[in-house]
Amino acid sequence: MGGKTKKVKTTGRFGARYGVGIRKRVLKVEMKQKAKHSCPYCGFAAVKRQAPGIFVCRKCNSKFAGGAYIPSTMTGNIVKKIVSQKTFGVSAEKMLEEAEKKPEFKEQEDEKGAEERKEHGKKHEQKEDSAVEAEDKE
């Protein structure tokens, strides 16, 4: 009974059920999932999917996380590139230097803010005084 399925490949097991579009989508995912993937640690093409998002290399026996169907996703690759371009040792030193500078800056800002508030208060009082004088003249 089970004939060859040249066009539909692994989705031939569904027969005429579920519709063409869904079977094509399943075929696309299964092709990615069943393809040979290389290990990020040893580079050997012996990675097997253990569960959704969990992969194991059959050569070096390393276990790592990835996408649901493939070991490395496009987003994961982008993040790896960004992280590899950053230098974290230098930035930690810069952060410490900035943290030391900030309290001084904050004190200076507080003094300036207090002076500005006083000046604003004086201007506001002068406007009120001139308004009161204008009423008195009338």
Secondary structure as UniProt FT lines:
FT   TURN            6..8
FT   HELIX           9..14
FT   TURN            15..16
FT   HELIX           20..34
FT   TURN            40..42
FT   STRAND          47..51
FT   TURN            52..53
FT   STRAND          54..57
FT   TURN            58..60
FT   STRAND          63..65
FT   HELIX           74..85
FT   HELIX           88..137
//
